[in-house]
Amino acid sequence: MFGAAPPFGERPLCNAPDLRYDLSTTTVRWKGKHLMTAETITKKAPFVIEWRDGFKIGIAQVDQEHRHLFTLVRALNLESVDHTVDELLDYVVTHFSNEQELMEKSGYPTFEQHLKLHEEFAAQVADFLGSDQAWSEERIQDLRRFLNKWLIGHIMTHDLRFGKWLASQPATRAPVVQVAKKPSGFFARLFGR
């Protein structure tokens, strides 16, 4: 539904070398034992991934925002889907704006490439939400699955890379960004937020 799976092979999940995932099949293993795949999840059981400290990138504000994104994805349900999706979109706009401002102010060398990843994500979400298809448990599962896969893949590669880069910079180069008052960027323009 959201295009091809990301080109990540099976990799360690977070900083726990015994916990591994394969984003192309949503496979999770612990100490080599198969725990779960998308196929083992029933349509009624929610596809939920909880925030864990292993997802931290070392930037407190960004980590807090990532944690809240996982909370919002977990909150998706049929009874309140419209409200939750609106809240999720608002928060993604704010988070992307804050993260992008932090990257720009700190002089992050691959800022433009990271911005493009955010724009591609926004386009994929817009395609999904622009569908005429009515909300159903299955559609919510598809959205939750996509968001969880994207968040984990993006945080554990691109955002973690930024966190490590920022930590290696002199303290004078690590600005603190206040919560965006007026979100900017592709998502804000796309959804008029």
C-alpha positions as CSV (number, residue, x, y, z in Angstrom):
1,M,0.0,0.0,0.0
2,F,2.9,2.4,0.7
3,G,5.2,1.2,-2.0
4,A,8.2,-1.1,-1.8
5,A,9.7,-2.0,1.6
6,P,12.7,0.1,2.6
7,P,16.1,-1.4,1.6
8,F,17.0,-2.4,5.1
9,G,18.1,-6.0,5.7
10,E,17.8,-7.7,9.1
11,R,19.5,-5.4,11.5
12,P,19.9,-5.0,15.3
13,L,17.0,-3.2,16.8
14,C,18.2,-0.3,18.9
15,N,21.2,-1.0,21.1
16,A,20.1,-4.6,21.9
17,P,22.2,-6.8,19.7
18,D,20.0,-9.8,20.5
19,L,16.8,-8.1,19.3
20,R,16.6,-8.0,15.5
21,Y,14.1,-6.8,13.0
22,D,13.6,-7.1,9.2
23,L,11.6,-4.1,8.0
24,S,10.8,-5.7,4.7
25,T,8.7,-8.4,6.4
26,T,8.1,-6.9,9.9
27,T,10.0,-9.8,11.5
28,V,11.2,-9.5,15.0
29,R,13.6,-11.9,16.6
30,W,14.9,-12.1,20.2
31,K,18.2,-14.1,20.6
32,G,17.6,-15.8,17.3
33,K,14.0,-16.9,18.1
34,H,11.2,-15.7,15.9
35,L,8.8,-13.5,17.8
36,M,6.5,-12.0,15.3
37,T,5.8,-11.2,11.7
38,A,3.0,-9.2,10.1
39,E,1.4,-12.5,9.1
40,T,1.1,-13.7,12.7
41,I,-0.8,-10.6,13.7
42,T,-4.6,-11.1,13.5
43,K,-6.7,-8.4,11.9
44,K,-8.2,-7.6,15.4
45,A,-4.9,-7.4,17.2
46,P,-3.3,-4.0,16.9
47,F,0.2,-3.8,15.3
48,V,1.8,-1.8,18.1
49,I,5.4,-1.1,18.8
50,E,6.2,0.5,22.1
51,W,8.8,3.2,22.6
52,R,12.0,1.9,24.2
53,D,15.1,3.7,25.3
54,G,17.0,2.0,22.5
55,F,15.3,4.4,20.1
56,K,16.9,7.4,21.7
57,I,19.3,9.4,19.5
58,G,20.8,11.5,22.3
59,I,18.9,14.8,21.7
60,A,16.4,15.1,24.6
61,Q,13.9,17.2,22.7
62,V,13.9,15.0,19.6
63,D,13.7,11.8,21.8
64,Q,10.7,13.2,23.6
65,E,8.9,14.1,20.4
66,H,9.7,10.6,18.9
67,R,8.2,9.0,22.1
68,H,5.1,11.0,21.7
69,L,4.8,10.0,18.0
70,F,4.8,6.3,19.1
71,T,2.1,7.1,21.6
72,L,-0.1,8.7,18.9
73,V,0.4,5.8,16.5
74,R,-0.5,3.4,19.3
75,A,-3.7,5.4,20.0
76,L,-5.0,4.9,16.5
77,N,-8.4,3.1,16.7
78,L,-11.6,2.9,14.7
79,E,-13.7,4.9,17.3
80,S,-11.4,8.0,17.3
81,V,-9.5,7.6,14.1
82,D,-10.3,11.1,12.6
83,H,-9.4,12.9,15.8
84,T,-6.2,10.8,16.3
85,V,-5.1,11.3,12.7
86,D,-5.6,15.0,13.0
87,E,-3.6,15.1,16.2
88,L,-0.9,12.9,14.7
89,L,-0.6,15.2,11.6
90,D,-0.3,18.3,13.8
91,Y,2.4,16.7,15.9
92,V,4.3,15.4,12.9
93,V,4.3,18.9,11.4
94,T,5.6,20.3,14.7
95,H,8.2,17.6,15.1
96,F,9.5,17.8,11.6
97,S,9.7,21.6,11.9
98,N,11.6,21.4,15.2
99,E,14.0,18.7,13.9
100,Q,14.7,20.5,10.7
101,E,15.3,23.8,12.5
102,L,17.8,22.1,14.8
103,M,19.6,20.5,11.8
104,E,19.7,23.8,9.9
105,K,20.9,25.9,12.9
106,S,23.6,23.4,13.8
107,G,24.9,23.2,10.2
108,Y,24.1,19.6,9.7
109,P,25.9,18.7,6.4
110,T,23.1,16.4,5.1
111,F,20.2,18.6,6.1
112,E,18.8,18.8,2.6
113,Q,18.8,15.0,2.2
114,H,17.1,14.6,5.5
115,L,14.5,17.2,4.5
116,K,13.8,15.2,1.4
117,L,13.1,12.1,3.5
118,H,10.5,14.0,5.5
119,E,8.9,15.3,2.3
120,E,8.7,11.7,0.8
121,F,7.1,10.5,4.0
122,A,4.6,13.4,3.9
123,A,3.7,12.5,0.3
124,Q,3.2,8.8,1.2
125,V,0.9,9.7,4.1
126,A,-1.0,12.2,2.0
127,D,-1.6,9.5,-0.6
128,F,-2.9,7.1,2.0
129,L,-5.1,9.7,3.7
130,G,-6.4,11.0,0.4
131,S,-7.9,7.6,-0.4
132,D,-11.7,7.3,-0.7
133,Q,-11.5,4.1,1.3
134,A,-13.6,4.1,4.5
135,W,-11.8,3.6,7.8
136,S,-11.7,0.0,8.9
137,E,-9.7,-2.0,11.4
138,E,-7.6,-3.3,8.5
139,R,-6.9,0.2,7.1
140,I,-5.9,1.4,10.6
141,Q,-3.6,-1.6,10.8
142,D,-2.1,-0.7,7.5
143,L,-1.5,2.8,8.6
144,R,-0.1,1.8,12.0
145,R,2.2,-0.8,10.4
146,F,3.5,1.8,7.9
147,L,4.0,4.5,10.5
148,N,5.8,2.1,12.9
149,K,8.1,0.8,10.2
150,W,8.9,4.2,8.9
151,L,9.5,5.7,12.4
152,I,11.8,2.9,13.5
153,G,13.7,2.8,10.2
154,H,14.1,6.6,10.1
155,I,15.0,7.1,13.7
156,M,17.5,4.2,13.9
157,T,19.3,5.3,10.7
158,H,18.9,8.9,9.7
159,D,18.0,10.5,13.1
160,L,20.6,8.5,15.0
161,R,23.2,9.6,12.4
162,F,22.2,13.2,13.1
163,G,22.3,12.6,16.9
164,K,25.8,11.2,16.7
165,W,27.0,14.0,14.4
166,L,25.5,16.7,16.8
167,A,27.2,15.0,19.8
168,S,30.5,15.3,18.1
169,Q,30.2,19.0,17.6
170,P,31.5,21.7,20.0
171,A,28.8,22.7,22.5
172,T,28.5,26.1,20.9
173,R,27.2,24.4,17.8
174,A,24.4,22.5,19.4
175,P,21.4,24.9,19.5
176,V,18.3,24.2,21.4
177,V,15.2,24.7,19.4
178,Q,12.0,25.9,21.1
179,V,8.8,24.2,20.2
180,A,7.8,25.6,16.8
181,K,5.2,28.3,17.0
182,K,4.5,28.2,13.3
183,P,5.4,24.9,11.7
184,S,7.2,25.1,8.3
185,G,8.1,22.6,5.7
186,F,6.4,20.3,3.3
187,F,3.9,18.8,5.7
188,A,2.8,22.1,7.0
189,R,2.2,23.4,3.5
190,L,0.6,20.2,2.4
191,F,-1.9,20.0,5.2
192,G,-2.2,23.8,5.8
193,R,-1.0,23.6,9.3
